[in-house]
Amino acid sequence: MPSLRRWLKKGYKLPLPLEEYHKRQRAARERDWGIRIRLSWEGCSNRPMHRILVSKNTGLQWEKLNSEGFRGKRYQEDQFIEQLGTLDPIVDRDGHQLCCINFDRLKYWLVQGAKPTLGVVELLGLSGYLPLHPRSLLKSRRRLRGEYEKAGKVAGFILREWEENQQIEN
């Protein structure tokens, strides 16, 4: 398997012996791990971009060792099937995040039994395709509570300044 040799040369390490890996790989081909609709991160650290993907999880994981020999990043092999859309998380001038989804293909994959991840469920709830997820409501409530607290602190500061000015004038 040329890709396996390439991964091992780069410093990746299987979390199990090679014979066990091949045994699990054969079992993974026979077993259905399920089809997922997930977000895939792309772009730079200062300009992120997400793709909405349909992928089949094979259940195989790779570990890359860092220079000290400790576990680094974990990579999971996914068989990419189709891209359903994109998400631009950076807010534009009008305060909107741009999202493009092919709802016809999304409906097709949901009928086929694909399971969306939590992030995709939240995104589809915000777009109106699915009901709102409770986690989305909690996030917005926390955000509003923080804004109200900040506004209250500013209002209290302005009120104290105004009272001090009134006392100075009298």
C-alpha positions as CSV (number, residue, x, y, z in Angstrom):
1,M,0.0,0.0,0.0
2,P,2.0,3.0,-1.2
3,S,0.0,5.6,0.8
4,L,0.7,3.7,4.0
5,R,4.4,3.7,3.4
6,R,4.3,7.5,2.5
7,W,2.5,8.2,5.8
8,L,5.0,6.2,7.8
9,K,8.0,7.9,6.2
10,K,6.6,11.3,7.1
11,G,6.6,10.4,10.8
12,Y,3.1,9.3,11.3
13,K,2.6,6.3,13.5
14,L,-0.2,3.8,13.6
15,P,-1.8,3.4,17.0
16,L,-1.6,-0.4,16.6
17,P,0.7,-3.0,15.0
18,L,0.7,-3.2,11.2
19,E,-1.0,-6.7,11.1
20,E,-3.8,-5.4,13.3
21,Y,-4.1,-2.3,11.1
22,H,-4.6,-4.4,8.0
23,K,-7.1,-6.7,9.8
24,R,-9.1,-3.6,10.9
25,Q,-8.9,-2.1,7.4
26,R,-10.4,-5.2,5.9
27,A,-13.1,-5.2,8.6
28,A,-13.8,-1.5,7.9
29,R,-14.4,-2.2,4.2
30,E,-16.9,-4.8,5.1
31,R,-18.7,-2.8,7.8
32,D,-20.6,0.4,7.1
33,W,-19.2,3.2,9.3
34,G,-21.9,5.6,8.1
35,I,-22.1,8.6,5.9
36,R,-21.7,12.0,7.6
37,I,-22.4,15.5,6.5
38,R,-19.7,17.6,8.1
39,L,-17.8,20.9,8.0
40,S,-14.2,20.8,6.7
41,W,-11.9,23.7,7.7
42,E,-9.9,25.3,4.9
43,G,-8.0,28.6,4.4
44,C,-5.5,30.5,6.5
45,S,-5.6,31.2,10.2
46,N,-6.7,34.8,9.5
47,R,-9.1,33.9,6.7
48,P,-10.9,30.6,7.5
49,M,-13.3,28.9,5.1
50,H,-15.5,25.9,5.6
51,R,-16.8,23.3,3.1
52,I,-19.9,21.3,3.8
53,L,-18.9,17.8,2.8
54,V,-20.5,14.4,2.5
55,S,-18.0,11.8,3.6
56,K,-17.8,8.2,4.6
57,N,-15.8,7.6,7.8
58,T,-13.5,4.6,7.6
59,G,-12.7,4.7,11.3
60,L,-9.0,4.5,10.8
61,Q,-6.8,7.0,12.7
62,W,-3.2,8.1,12.3
63,E,-1.0,9.7,14.9
64,K,1.9,12.0,14.1
65,L,4.7,12.2,16.6
66,N,6.2,15.5,17.3
67,S,10.0,16.1,17.7
68,E,9.9,15.0,21.4
69,G,8.1,11.7,20.5
70,F,4.8,12.7,22.1
71,R,1.5,12.3,20.3
72,G,0.7,15.2,18.0
73,K,-2.3,15.7,15.8
74,R,-4.7,12.9,15.1
75,Y,-5.9,12.4,11.5
76,Q,-8.9,10.4,10.6
77,E,-9.3,9.0,7.1
78,D,-12.5,10.0,5.5
79,Q,-13.6,9.1,2.0
80,F,-14.8,12.4,0.5
81,I,-17.9,11.8,-1.5
82,E,-19.4,15.2,-2.4
83,Q,-19.3,18.9,-1.5
84,L,-22.7,20.4,-0.7
85,G,-21.7,24.0,0.0
86,T,-19.4,26.5,1.6
87,L,-19.5,28.7,4.7
88,D,-17.6,31.9,5.1
89,P,-17.4,32.5,8.9
90,I,-15.9,36.0,8.6
91,V,-18.6,38.7,9.1
92,D,-18.9,41.1,6.2
93,R,-19.7,44.9,6.4
94,D,-23.4,44.2,6.9
95,G,-22.9,41.8,9.8
96,H,-23.7,38.6,7.8
97,Q,-21.9,35.3,7.4
98,L,-22.1,34.0,3.9
99,C,-23.3,30.4,3.4
100,C,-24.0,28.6,0.1
101,I,-25.8,25.2,0.3
102,N,-27.2,23.0,-2.4
103,F,-30.5,22.0,-0.7
104,D,-31.5,19.5,-3.4
105,R,-28.4,17.4,-2.8
106,L,-28.6,17.9,0.9
107,K,-32.2,16.5,0.8
108,Y,-30.9,13.6,-1.3
109,W,-28.2,12.7,1.2
110,L,-30.5,13.0,4.2
111,V,-32.9,10.6,2.6
112,Q,-30.0,8.2,1.9
113,G,-29.4,8.1,5.6
114,A,-26.4,10.5,6.0
115,K,-26.1,11.9,9.5
116,P,-25.2,15.6,9.9
117,T,-22.7,16.6,12.6
118,L,-23.7,19.1,15.3
119,G,-22.2,22.0,13.5
120,V,-24.1,21.3,10.3
121,V,-27.3,20.8,12.3
122,E,-26.8,24.2,13.9
123,L,-26.1,25.8,10.5
124,L,-29.2,24.2,8.9
125,G,-31.3,25.4,11.8
126,L,-30.1,29.0,11.4
127,S,-30.8,28.7,7.6
128,G,-34.4,27.6,8.3
129,Y,-34.0,24.2,6.7
130,L,-34.3,22.4,10.1
131,P,-35.7,23.5,13.4
132,L,-33.4,25.7,15.5
133,H,-31.0,23.6,17.7
134,P,-31.2,24.4,21.4
135,R,-27.4,25.0,21.4
136,S,-27.9,27.9,19.0
137,L,-30.4,29.5,21.3
138,L,-28.1,29.1,24.3
139,K,-25.2,30.7,22.3
140,S,-27.3,33.7,21.3
141,R,-28.7,34.1,24.8
142,R,-25.2,34.2,26.3
143,R,-24.0,36.6,23.7
144,L,-27.0,39.0,24.4
145,R,-26.4,38.7,28.2
146,G,-22.8,39.7,27.7
147,E,-23.8,42.7,25.5
148,Y,-26.4,43.8,28.1
149,E,-23.8,43.6,30.8
150,K,-21.4,45.7,28.8
151,A,-24.1,48.2,28.0
152,G,-25.1,48.4,31.7
153,K,-21.5,49.1,32.7
154,V,-21.2,51.9,30.1
155,A,-24.6,53.3,31.1
156,G,-23.6,53.2,34.8
157,F,-20.4,55.1,34.0
158,I,-22.2,57.7,32.0
159,L,-24.8,58.1,34.8
160,R,-22.1,58.6,37.5
161,E,-20.3,61.2,35.3
162,W,-23.6,63.0,34.8
163,E,-24.3,63.0,38.6
164,E,-20.8,64.3,39.3
165,N,-21.3,67.1,36.8
166,Q,-24.7,68.0,38.4
167,Q,-23.1,68.2,41.8
168,I,-20.3,70.4,40.5
169,E,-22.8,72.8,38.9
170,N,-24.9,73.1,42.2
